[in-house]
Amino acid sequence: MAAPLRARLLAGEQVVGGLVRMPSEELVEMLAVAGLDFVLVDCEHGPADVGLLRRHLALADAHALPVLVRIGEGEHHLAQRALDQGAQGIVAPHVESAAEAEALVRAVHYPPRGVRGFATYPRSGRFGTVDAAEHRASAADSTLVVAMLESPAAMREAASIVAVDGIDAYLVGVADLGASRAPDDPTVAELLAAVRTDPGTAAVARADLANDAAAAAASLADGAAMVVYNVTHVVMTALRALRP
């Protein structure tokens, strides 16, 4: 069995995945067959139906494809359900402060570190076949937590957010960042440069969104540990190129 995604990042690997919205069962399978490292299922800008999510997780599990789930803002209850069903990690949007990052970490970890309800009988515990102590230890080691920074205020607090124990990576939501800028705020490019060169953010993995292979290669060369392809953009670009 392949190492969990979090372990690969801690070992210094660079990983590439794809962002999909449900329902996308065949796209999940295609990402696995294509050899990508993970899939990010978007429940923020797509359906957050837990039953539908469960089917996507089961299909990914059959292909040994790790799943991350982007929850909606503050949807910690969805994070716990996604992890129970086998997701390896959570991507949380609009994390604005260290306090919010701490609340996120508490939500996704079992006591005493957090407040996640404990059970071994869901998929994450192999339906009750995993020893409770082993399940607790595995969850502590393998749960990947990615904080999304999506406003100038969050960018200013980036170092304190990622310094929270349990935050493994950060991802800048460039679209929201641009939309939330005031006229006197630095440009998006300036905000990105400031965060990426801040020594305070260097201790955790950086994740970037990418629309094509050139952008992904540039991100990896620039130090990103994770690249997430926007699969909708990739597919639509390919389809529009088919028009004569």
C-alpha positions as CSV (number, residue, x, y, z in Angstrom):
1,M,0.0,0.0,0.0
2,A,1.3,3.5,-0.9
3,A,2.3,5.8,1.8
4,P,-0.4,8.4,2.9
5,L,-0.2,11.7,1.1
6,R,0.8,13.5,4.3
7,A,3.8,11.1,4.7
8,R,4.9,11.7,1.2
9,L,4.8,15.5,1.7
10,L,6.8,15.2,4.9
11,A,9.3,13.1,3.0
12,G,9.8,16.0,0.6
13,E,7.9,14.6,-2.4
14,Q,6.0,16.8,-4.8
15,V,2.6,15.6,-5.7
16,V,0.1,16.5,-8.4
17,G,-3.7,16.0,-8.2
18,G,-7.0,17.2,-9.7
19,L,-9.9,19.2,-8.4
20,V,-13.3,17.8,-9.3
21,R,-16.9,18.5,-8.3
22,M,-19.5,15.9,-7.7
23,P,-20.9,13.9,-9.5
24,S,-17.6,13.0,-11.2
25,E,-17.1,9.3,-10.6
26,E,-15.6,8.6,-14.0
27,L,-13.3,11.6,-13.7
28,V,-12.0,10.3,-10.3
29,E,-11.3,7.0,-12.0
30,M,-9.6,8.7,-14.9
31,L,-7.3,10.7,-12.6
32,A,-6.2,7.4,-11.0
33,V,-5.6,5.7,-14.3
34,A,-3.7,8.7,-15.6
35,G,-1.4,8.4,-12.6
36,L,-2.1,11.5,-10.6
37,D,-1.3,11.4,-7.0
38,F,-4.6,12.5,-5.4
39,V,-8.0,13.9,-6.1
40,L,-9.5,16.9,-4.4
41,V,-13.3,16.7,-4.2
42,D,-14.8,20.2,-4.0
43,C,-17.8,20.4,-1.6
44,E,-17.5,24.1,-1.3
45,H,-18.5,25.1,-4.9
46,G,-20.3,21.8,-5.5
47,P,-22.7,19.5,-3.8
48,A,-21.9,18.5,-0.2
49,D,-24.1,15.4,-0.2
50,V,-22.4,12.9,2.1
51,G,-23.9,9.9,0.3
52,L,-22.6,11.1,-3.0
53,L,-19.2,11.8,-1.5
54,R,-19.1,8.3,0.0
55,R,-19.4,6.8,-3.5
56,H,-16.6,8.9,-4.8
57,L,-14.4,7.9,-1.9
58,A,-15.2,4.3,-2.4
59,L,-14.3,4.4,-6.1
60,A,-11.0,6.3,-5.3
61,D,-10.2,3.7,-2.6
62,A,-10.6,0.9,-5.1
63,H,-7.9,2.6,-7.2
64,A,-5.7,3.5,-4.2
65,L,-6.2,7.1,-5.1
66,P,-5.9,9.4,-2.0
67,V,-8.8,11.8,-1.6
68,L,-8.8,15.3,-0.1
69,V,-12.1,17.0,0.5
70,R,-12.7,20.8,0.3
71,I,-15.4,21.6,2.8
72,G,-17.4,24.8,3.0
73,E,-16.4,27.6,5.3
74,G,-16.6,26.4,8.9
75,E,-18.2,23.0,7.9
76,H,-16.3,21.0,10.5
77,H,-19.1,18.5,10.7
78,L,-18.6,17.7,7.0
79,A,-14.9,17.3,7.6
80,Q,-15.5,14.7,10.3
81,R,-17.8,12.7,8.0
82,A,-15.4,12.9,5.1
83,L,-12.6,11.6,7.2
84,D,-14.8,8.8,8.6
85,Q,-15.6,7.7,5.0
86,G,-11.9,7.5,4.1
87,A,-10.7,10.9,3.0
88,Q,-7.0,11.4,3.8
89,G,-7.3,15.1,4.4
90,I,-9.3,18.3,4.5
91,V,-8.9,21.5,2.6
92,A,-10.6,24.3,4.5
93,P,-11.5,27.6,2.7
94,H,-11.4,31.1,4.2
95,V,-9.1,30.5,7.1
96,E,-8.6,34.0,8.4
97,S,-6.7,33.6,11.7
98,A,-4.7,31.3,13.9
99,A,-7.8,30.9,16.1
100,E,-9.7,29.6,13.1
101,A,-6.8,27.3,12.2
102,E,-6.8,25.9,15.7
103,A,-10.5,25.2,15.6
104,L,-10.0,23.4,12.3
105,V,-7.3,21.2,13.7
106,R,-9.4,20.3,16.7
107,A,-12.3,19.4,14.5
108,V,-10.3,16.8,12.4
109,H,-8.4,15.1,15.2
110,Y,-9.5,12.6,17.9
111,P,-9.2,13.5,21.6
112,P,-7.1,14.5,23.4
113,R,-5.8,16.6,20.6
114,G,-9.2,17.4,19.1
115,V,-12.9,16.8,19.4
116,R,-13.6,14.5,16.4
117,G,-16.0,11.7,17.4
118,F,-14.2,8.4,17.6
119,A,-15.3,5.3,15.7
120,T,-13.6,2.4,13.9
121,Y,-16.6,1.0,12.0
122,P,-16.7,3.5,9.1
123,R,-14.4,3.0,6.0
124,S,-11.6,4.8,7.7
125,G,-11.4,2.0,10.3
126,R,-11.9,-0.7,7.7
127,F,-15.4,-1.3,9.0
128,G,-14.3,-2.1,12.6
129,T,-11.4,-4.5,11.6
130,V,-8.7,-2.1,12.8
131,D,-7.6,-2.0,16.4
132,A,-8.8,1.2,18.1
133,A,-5.3,2.2,19.2
134,E,-3.9,1.5,15.8
135,H,-6.8,3.5,14.2
136,R,-6.2,6.5,16.5
137,A,-2.4,6.5,15.8
138,S,-2.9,6.1,12.0
139,A,-5.4,9.0,11.9
140,A,-3.0,11.2,13.9
141,D,-0.2,10.5,11.5
142,S,-2.0,10.5,8.1
143,T,-4.7,13.3,8.4
144,L,-3.6,16.1,6.1
145,V,-4.9,19.6,6.8
146,V,-4.7,22.4,4.3
147,A,-5.7,25.9,5.1
148,M,-6.8,28.2,2.3
149,L,-5.9,31.8,2.5
150,E,-8.4,33.9,0.5
151,S,-8.2,37.5,1.6
152,P,-5.6,40.2,2.1
153,A,-6.2,39.9,5.9
154,A,-5.5,36.1,5.8
155,M,-2.4,36.7,3.7
156,R,-1.2,39.1,6.4
157,E,-1.8,36.4,9.0
158,A,-0.3,33.6,6.9
159,A,2.7,33.0,9.2
160,S,0.6,32.7,12.3
161,I,-2.0,30.5,10.6
162,V,0.5,28.0,9.3
163,A,2.4,28.0,12.6
164,V,-0.6,26.3,14.2
165,D,0.4,22.7,15.1
166,G,-1.6,20.5,12.8
167,I,-1.7,22.8,9.7
168,D,0.3,20.9,7.1
169,A,0.0,23.1,4.1
170,Y,-1.5,26.3,2.7
171,L,-3.3,27.0,-0.5
172,V,-4.0,30.6,-1.7
173,G,-7.4,30.9,-3.3
174,V,-6.4,33.4,-6.0
175,A,-9.9,34.1,-7.3
176,D,-11.3,35.0,-3.9
177,L,-8.2,36.9,-3.0
178,G,-8.6,39.1,-6.1
179,A,-12.3,39.5,-5.4
180,S,-11.8,40.6,-1.8
181,R,-9.1,43.1,-2.4
182,A,-9.7,46.8,-1.6
183,P,-8.4,49.4,-4.1
184,D,-5.5,50.3,-1.7
185,D,-4.5,46.7,-1.0
186,P,-1.4,45.3,-2.7
187,T,-1.9,43.4,-6.0
188,V,-2.6,39.7,-6.0
189,A,0.9,39.1,-7.4
190,E,2.5,41.2,-4.6
191,L,0.5,39.4,-1.9
192,L,1.5,36.0,-3.4
193,A,5.1,37.0,-3.5
194,A,5.1,38.2,0.1
195,V,3.6,35.0,1.4
196,R,5.8,32.7,-0.6
197,T,9.0,34.4,0.5
198,D,8.0,34.8,4.1
199,P,10.2,32.6,6.3
200,G,7.2,32.0,8.5
201,T,5.4,30.0,5.8
202,A,8.4,27.9,4.8
203,A,7.9,25.2,7.4
204,V,4.7,23.8,5.8
205,A,3.9,22.6,2.3
206,R,2.7,25.1,-0.3
207,A,-0.1,24.0,-2.6
208,D,-0.9,25.8,-5.9
209,L,-3.8,25.6,-8.3
210,A,-3.0,25.2,-12.0
211,N,-4.9,25.3,-15.2
212,D,-2.3,23.6,-17.5
213,A,0.9,21.6,-17.5
214,A,3.1,24.7,-18.0
215,A,1.6,26.4,-14.9
216,A,2.0,23.2,-12.9
217,A,5.6,22.8,-13.9
218,A,6.3,26.4,-13.0
219,S,4.7,26.0,-9.6
220,L,6.8,22.9,-8.9
221,A,10.0,24.6,-10.0
222,D,9.1,27.5,-7.8
223,G,8.8,25.3,-4.7
224,A,5.2,24.2,-4.5
225,A,4.9,20.8,-2.9
226,M,1.4,20.2,-4.2
227,V,-0.2,21.2,-7.5
228,V,-3.9,20.8,-8.0
229,Y,-5.2,20.9,-11.6
230,N,-8.6,22.6,-12.1
231,V,-10.1,19.7,-14.0
232,T,-13.1,21.7,-15.2
233,H,-10.8,24.2,-16.8
234,V,-8.6,21.5,-18.4
235,V,-11.6,19.7,-19.9
236,M,-13.3,22.9,-21.1
237,T,-10.1,24.2,-22.7
238,A,-9.7,20.8,-24.5
239,L,-13.4,20.8,-25.7
240,R,-13.3,24.4,-27.0
241,A,-10.1,23.6,-28.9
242,L,-12.1,20.9,-30.8
243,R,-14.3,23.5,-32.5
244,P,-13.3,24.1,-36.1
